[in-house]
Amino acid sequence: MRQETADDMIKEAAKDAAKESESATEPQSRFRLQDYALILKPRVMSLVVFTAFVGLLLAPGTVDPKTGFIAIVCIALGAGASGAINMWYDQDIDIVMRRTMNRPIPAGRMNPREALMFGVLLSVGSVAIMYWLVNVPAAVLLAVTILYYVFIYTMWLKRRTSQNIVIGGAAGAFPPMIGWTAVTGDIGLGSIALFAIIFLWTPPHSWALALFRRGDYEAAGVPMMPVVAGETETKRQILIYTALLVPATLAPVFVGVSGVLYGVVATILGVEFLRRCWRLWKDEGVGMAKPLFLFSILYLFLIFVALIIDRAFLIPIL
């Protein structure tokens, strides 16, 4: 009886230990999967996917749903790959900045080499699939986008010049062009118009963030405009680029991609964006910077939503 009791106790202890092990492993596995998702910069990826989808939708001609879906997935993976490699390279400054110090690598939850290999694998895979299953021009553009973001922006411009966002912003403007090219096989005026919108939107959006996060960039040694040129000059540059952006948003109308409905919405949104930039310019401090930053995200989203809606009810300019 004693032997049976002892055996039963051992079995029960083993079961309890197994349960504890399972309960400890499950959250850890979920946490690790979450970190893999985080190094892909999901917020940036969502914007990339959305703008690429609009480019694909507005392109002349048709593409079968399967090919279109594959193209969007490849663009998303390419964007995520760029984000992972960016986090690998920027680990030394991410650990200094409050906005980024809890990312998987600086927080010590992921090995930097692991993130690099993951990014490289996704980069090669996304371009290869685009090449095999969509078309060559779209694959080339995707490869250029990844290389531009990693080597031109992340490794060269970001830590060397206050114009990092201006020149490097091209990487974020390519996705709608890639979506367009996935349908047509070439770069048209419509895709260039979409590219120009995001390219000119990026500086005021990023500099608004840099104004209220100036301390972070200063501590990390990143020469963002407010750190190098000061708040007044940054506000002036935001106003200038927004003044260039607003008429550029009407380019899709004049190249025949969109019509009256989109033109009216883009004009109203542009006036509001300019009004907010003017308020920031007149403000003695940077209190209006964060509201402007948040509005800029909504602004770009609504511009591209308007393009989609207008596509369904296209009323051309006579």
Contacts in CASP RR format, 6 or more apart in sequence:
PFRMAT RR
TARGET T0000
AUTHOR 0000-0000-0000
METHOD contacts of the structure
MODEL  1
MRQETADDMIKEAAKDAAKESESATEPQSRFRLQDYALILKPRVMSLVVF
TAFVGLLLAPGTVDPKTGFIAIVCIALGAGASGAINMWYDQDIDIVMRRT
MNRPIPAGRMNPREALMFGVLLSVGSVAIMYWLVNVPAAVLLAVTILYYV
FIYTMWLKRRTSQNIVIGGAAGAFPPMIGWTAVTGDIGLGSIALFAIIFL
WTPPHSWALALFRRGDYEAAGVPMMPVVAGETETKRQILIYTALLVPATL
APVFVGVSGVLYGVVATILGVEFLRRCWRLWKDEGVGMAKPLFLFSILYL
FLIFVALIIDRAFLIPIL
31 109 0 8 1.000
32 109 0 8 1.000
35 104 0 8 1.000
35 109 0 8 1.000
35 110 0 8 1.000
36 110 0 8 1.000
36 118 0 8 1.000
38 103 0 8 1.000
38 104 0 8 1.000
39 83 0 8 1.000
39 84 0 8 1.000
39 87 0 8 1.000
39 103 0 8 1.000
39 104 0 8 1.000
39 105 0 8 1.000
39 110 0 8 1.000
39 115 0 8 1.000
39 118 0 8 1.000
40 79 0 8 1.000
40 80 0 8 1.000
40 81 0 8 1.000
40 83 0 8 1.000
40 84 0 8 1.000
40 122 0 8 1.000
41 79 0 8 1.000
41 80 0 8 1.000
41 83 0 8 1.000
41 86 0 8 1.000
41 87 0 8 1.000
44 79 0 8 1.000
44 80 0 8 1.000
44 83 0 8 1.000
45 76 0 8 1.000
45 79 0 8 1.000
45 80 0 8 1.000
47 300 0 8 1.000
47 301 0 8 1.000
48 75 0 8 1.000
48 76 0 8 1.000
48 79 0 8 1.000
48 172 0 8 1.000
48 175 0 8 1.000
49 72 0 8 1.000
49 75 0 8 1.000
49 76 0 8 1.000
49 79 0 8 1.000
49 175 0 8 1.000
50 301 0 8 1.000
50 304 0 8 1.000
51 175 0 8 1.000
51 176 0 8 1.000
51 194 0 8 1.000
51 198 0 8 1.000
51 304 0 8 1.000
52 71 0 8 1.000
52 72 0 8 1.000
52 75 0 8 1.000
52 76 0 8 1.000
52 175 0 8 1.000
52 176 0 8 1.000
52 178 0 8 1.000
52 179 0 8 1.000
53 72 0 8 1.000
53 179 0 8 1.000
54 176 0 8 1.000
54 194 0 8 1.000
54 304 0 8 1.000
54 307 0 8 1.000
54 308 0 8 1.000
55 176 0 8 1.000
55 177 0 8 1.000
55 179 0 8 1.000
55 180 0 8 1.000
55 191 0 8 1.000
55 194 0 8 1.000
56 63 0 8 1.000
56 68 0 8 1.000
56 71 0 8 1.000
56 72 0 8 1.000
56 179 0 8 1.000
56 180 0 8 1.000
56 182 0 8 1.000
56 183 0 8 1.000
57 308 0 8 1.000
57 311 0 8 1.000
58 180 0 8 1.000
58 190 0 8 1.000
58 194 0 8 1.000
58 252 0 8 1.000
58 257 0 8 1.000
58 258 0 8 1.000
58 307 0 8 1.000
58 311 0 8 1.000
59 179 0 8 1.000
59 180 0 8 1.000
59 181 0 8 1.000
59 182 0 8 1.000
59 183 0 8 1.000
59 184 0 8 1.000
59 191 0 8 1.000
60 183 0 8 1.000
60 184 0 8 1.000
61 183 0 8 1.000
61 184 0 8 1.000
62 183 0 8 1.000
63 71 0 8 1.000
63 182 0 8 1.000
63 183 0 8 1.000
67 133 0 8 1.000
67 134 0 8 1.000
67 182 0 8 1.000
68 134 0 8 1.000
68 182 0 8 1.000
68 183 0 8 1.000
70 129 0 8 1.000
70 130 0 8 1.000
70 133 0 8 1.000
70 134 0 8 1.000
71 130 0 8 1.000
71 134 0 8 1.000
71 138 0 8 1.000
71 178 0 8 1.000
71 179 0 8 1.000
71 182 0 8 1.000
72 179 0 8 1.000
73 129 0 8 1.000
74 126 0 8 1.000
74 127 0 8 1.000
74 129 0 8 1.000
74 130 0 8 1.000
74 134 0 8 1.000
74 142 0 8 1.000
75 126 0 8 1.000
75 142 0 8 1.000
75 175 0 8 1.000
75 178 0 8 1.000
75 179 0 8 1.000
77 122 0 8 1.000
77 125 0 8 1.000
77 126 0 8 1.000
78 122 0 8 1.000
78 123 0 8 1.000
78 126 0 8 1.000
78 127 0 8 1.000
78 142 0 8 1.000
78 145 0 8 1.000
78 146 0 8 1.000
79 175 0 8 1.000
80 119 0 8 1.000
80 122 0 8 1.000
81 118 0 8 1.000
81 119 0 8 1.000
81 120 0 8 1.000
81 121 0 8 1.000
81 122 0 8 1.000
81 123 0 8 1.000
81 126 0 8 1.000
81 146 0 8 1.000
82 119 0 8 1.000
82 123 0 8 1.000
82 145 0 8 1.000
82 146 0 8 1.000
82 149 0 8 1.000
82 150 0 8 1.000
82 171 0 8 1.000
83 119 0 8 1.000
83 149 0 8 1.000
84 115 0 8 1.000
84 116 0 8 1.000
84 118 0 8 1.000
84 119 0 8 1.000
84 122 0 8 1.000
85 115 0 8 1.000
85 116 0 8 1.000
85 119 0 8 1.000
85 120 0 8 1.000
85 123 0 8 1.000
85 150 0 8 1.000
85 154 0 8 1.000
86 149 0 8 1.000
86 150 0 8 1.000
86 154 0 8 1.000
87 94 0 8 1.000
87 103 0 8 1.000
87 104 0 8 1.000
87 105 0 8 1.000
87 115 0 8 1.000
88 105 0 8 1.000
88 112 0 8 1.000
88 113 0 8 1.000
88 115 0 8 1.000
88 116 0 8 1.000
88 119 0 8 1.000
89 150 0 8 1.000
89 154 0 8 1.000
89 155 0 8 1.000
90 100 0 8 1.000
90 154 0 8 1.000
90 158 0 8 1.000
91 105 0 8 1.000
91 106 0 8 1.000
91 112 0 8 1.000
93 100 0 8 1.000
93 159 0 8 1.000
93 220 0 8 1.000
93 221 0 8 1.000
93 222 0 8 1.000
94 100 0 8 1.000
94 101 0 8 1.000
94 103 0 8 1.000
94 105 0 8 1.000
94 106 0 8 1.000
95 101 0 8 1.000
95 106 0 8 1.000
96 216 0 8 1.000
96 219 0 8 1.000
96 220 0 8 1.000
97 213 0 8 1.000
97 216 0 8 1.000
97 217 0 8 1.000
97 219 0 8 1.000
97 220 0 8 1.000
98 216 0 8 1.000
99 213 0 8 1.000
99 216 0 8 1.000
100 106 0 8 1.000
100 216 0 8 1.000
101 107 0 8 1.000
104 110 0 8 1.000
104 115 0 8 1.000
105 112 0 8 1.000
105 115 0 8 1.000
123 146 0 8 1.000
126 142 0 8 1.000
126 146 0 8 1.000
127 139 0 8 1.000
127 142 0 8 1.000
127 143 0 8 1.000
127 146 0 8 1.000
128 139 0 8 1.000
130 138 0 8 1.000
130 139 0 8 1.000
130 142 0 8 1.000
130 182 0 8 1.000
131 139 0 8 1.000
134 182 0 8 1.000
135 181 0 8 1.000
135 182 0 8 1.000
135 185 0 8 1.000
137 181 0 8 1.000
137 185 0 8 1.000
137 186 0 8 1.000
137 187 0 8 1.000
138 178 0 8 1.000
138 179 0 8 1.000
138 181 0 8 1.000
138 182 0 8 1.000
138 185 0 8 1.000
141 174 0 8 1.000
141 177 0 8 1.000
141 178 0 8 1.000
141 181 0 8 1.000
141 187 0 8 1.000
142 178 0 8 1.000
144 174 0 8 1.000
145 171 0 8 1.000
145 172 0 8 1.000
145 174 0 8 1.000
145 175 0 8 1.000
145 178 0 8 1.000
148 168 0 8 1.000
148 170 0 8 1.000
148 171 0 8 1.000
148 174 0 8 1.000
149 168 0 8 1.000
149 171 0 8 1.000
149 172 0 8 1.000
152 167 0 8 1.000
152 168 0 8 1.000
152 171 0 8 1.000
153 164 0 8 1.000
153 167 0 8 1.000
153 168 0 8 1.000
153 169 0 8 1.000
153 171 0 8 1.000
157 163 0 8 1.000
157 164 0 8 1.000
157 167 0 8 1.000
157 168 0 8 1.000
158 164 0 8 1.000
158 222 0 8 1.000
159 221 0 8 1.000
159 222 0 8 1.000
159 223 0 8 1.000
160 223 0 8 1.000
161 167 0 8 1.000
161 223 0 8 1.000
162 223 0 8 1.000
162 224 0 8 1.000
162 225 0 8 1.000
162 227 0 8 1.000
162 228 0 8 1.000
162 229 0 8 1.000
164 222 0 8 1.000
164 223 0 8 1.000
164 224 0 8 1.000
165 202 0 8 1.000
165 203 0 8 1.000
165 206 0 8 1.000
165 207 0 8 1.000
165 224 0 8 1.000
165 225 0 8 1.000
166 202 0 8 1.000
166 203 0 8 1.000
168 202 0 8 1.000
169 198 0 8 1.000
169 199 0 8 1.000
169 202 0 8 1.000
169 203 0 8 1.000
170 195 0 8 1.000
170 199 0 8 1.000
172 198 0 8 1.000
172 199 0 8 1.000
172 202 0 8 1.000
173 194 0 8 1.000
173 195 0 8 1.000
173 196 0 8 1.000
173 197 0 8 1.000
173 198 0 8 1.000
173 199 0 8 1.000
173 202 0 8 1.000
174 195 0 8 1.000
175 198 0 8 1.000
176 191 0 8 1.000
176 194 0 8 1.000
176 195 0 8 1.000
176 198 0 8 1.000
177 187 0 8 1.000
177 191 0 8 1.000
177 192 0 8 1.000
177 194 0 8 1.000
177 195 0 8 1.000
179 191 0 8 1.000
180 187 0 8 1.000
180 188 0 8 1.000
180 190 0 8 1.000
180 191 0 8 1.000
180 194 0 8 1.000
181 187 0 8 1.000
181 191 0 8 1.000
189 255 0 8 1.000
189 257 0 8 1.000
190 251 0 8 1.000
190 252 0 8 1.000
190 255 0 8 1.000
190 256 0 8 1.000
190 257 0 8 1.000
193 248 0 8 1.000
193 251 0 8 1.000
193 252 0 8 1.000
193 255 0 8 1.000
193 257 0 8 1.000
194 252 0 8 1.000
194 257 0 8 1.000
196 248 0 8 1.000
196 251 0 8 1.000
197 245 0 8 1.000
197 248 0 8 1.000
197 249 0 8 1.000
197 251 0 8 1.000
197 252 0 8 1.000
197 300 0 8 1.000
197 303 0 8 1.000
198 300 0 8 1.000
200 241 0 8 1.000
200 244 0 8 1.000
200 245 0 8 1.000
200 248 0 8 1.000
201 245 0 8 1.000
201 296 0 8 1.000
201 299 0 8 1.000
201 300 0 8 1.000
203 237 0 8 1.000
203 238 0 8 1.000
203 241 0 8 1.000
204 237 0 8 1.000
204 238 0 8 1.000
204 241 0 8 1.000
204 242 0 8 1.000
204 245 0 8 1.000
204 273 0 8 1.000
204 277 0 8 1.000
204 292 0 8 1.000
204 296 0 8 1.000
205 293 0 8 1.000
205 296 0 8 1.000
205 297 0 8 1.000
205 300 0 8 1.000
206 224 0 8 1.000
207 224 0 8 1.000
207 225 0 8 1.000
207 226 0 8 1.000
207 234 0 8 1.000
207 237 0 8 1.000
207 238 0 8 1.000
208 238 0 8 1.000
208 280 0 8 1.000
208 289 0 8 1.000
208 290 0 8 1.000
208 292 0 8 1.000
208 293 0 8 1.000
208 296 0 8 1.000
209 289 0 8 1.000
209 293 0 8 1.000
210 217 0 8 1.000
210 224 0 8 1.000
210 225 0 8 1.000
210 226 0 8 1.000
210 227 0 8 1.000
210 234 0 8 1.000
211 226 0 8 1.000
211 231 0 8 1.000
211 234 0 8 1.000
211 235 0 8 1.000
211 280 0 8 1.000
211 286 0 8 1.000
211 289 0 8 1.000
212 286 0 8 1.000
212 287 0 8 1.000
212 289 0 8 1.000
212 290 0 8 1.000
212 293 0 8 1.000
214 224 0 8 1.000
214 226 0 8 1.000
214 227 0 8 1.000
214 231 0 8 1.000
214 286 0 8 1.000
215 227 0 8 1.000
217 223 0 8 1.000
217 224 0 8 1.000
217 226 0 8 1.000
217 227 0 8 1.000
218 227 0 8 1.000
221 227 0 8 1.000
225 233 0 8 1.000
225 234 0 8 1.000
225 237 0 8 1.000
226 234 0 8 1.000
229 237 0 8 1.000
231 285 0 8 1.000
231 286 0 8 1.000
235 277 0 8 1.000
235 280 0 8 1.000
235 281 0 8 1.000
236 281 0 8 1.000
238 277 0 8 1.000
238 280 0 8 1.000
238 281 0 8 1.000
238 292 0 8 1.000
239 274 0 8 1.000
239 277 0 8 1.000
239 278 0 8 1.000
239 280 0 8 1.000
239 281 0 8 1.000
242 270 0 8 1.000
242 273 0 8 1.000
242 274 0 8 1.000
242 277 0 8 1.000
243 274 0 8 1.000
245 270 0 8 1.000
245 273 0 8 1.000
246 266 0 8 1.000
246 267 0 8 1.000
246 270 0 8 1.000
246 271 0 8 1.000
246 273 0 8 1.000
246 274 0 8 1.000
249 266 0 8 1.000
249 269 0 8 1.000
249 270 0 8 1.000
249 303 0 8 1.000
250 263 0 8 1.000
250 266 0 8 1.000
250 267 0 8 1.000
252 258 0 8 1.000
252 259 0 8 1.000
252 262 0 8 1.000
252 307 0 8 1.000
253 259 0 8 1.000
253 260 0 8 1.000
253 262 0 8 1.000
253 263 0 8 1.000
253 266 0 8 1.000
253 317 0 8 1.000
254 317 0 8 1.000
256 316 0 8 1.000
256 317 0 8 1.000
257 307 0 8 1.000
258 306 0 8 1.000
258 307 0 8 1.000
258 310 0 8 1.000
258 311 0 8 1.000
258 314 0 8 1.000
259 310 0 8 1.000
259 314 0 8 1.000
259 315 0 8 1.000
259 316 0 8 1.000
259 317 0 8 1.000
260 315 0 8 1.000
260 316 0 8 1.000
260 317 0 8 1.000
261 306 0 8 1.000
261 309 0 8 1.000
261 310 0 8 1.000
261 313 0 8 1.000
261 315 0 8 1.000
262 306 0 8 1.000
262 307 0 8 1.000
262 309 0 8 1.000
262 310 0 8 1.000
263 306 0 8 1.000
263 310 0 8 1.000
265 302 0 8 1.000
265 303 0 8 1.000
265 306 0 8 1.000
265 310 0 8 1.000
266 303 0 8 1.000
266 306 0 8 1.000
269 299 0 8 1.000
269 302 0 8 1.000
269 303 0 8 1.000
269 306 0 8 1.000
270 299 0 8 1.000
272 295 0 8 1.000
272 299 0 8 1.000
273 295 0 8 1.000
273 296 0 8 1.000
273 299 0 8 1.000
276 288 0 8 1.000
276 291 0 8 1.000
276 292 0 8 1.000
276 295 0 8 1.000
277 292 0 8 1.000
279 288 0 8 1.000
280 286 0 8 1.000
280 287 0 8 1.000
280 288 0 8 1.000
280 289 0 8 1.000
280 292 0 8 1.000
END
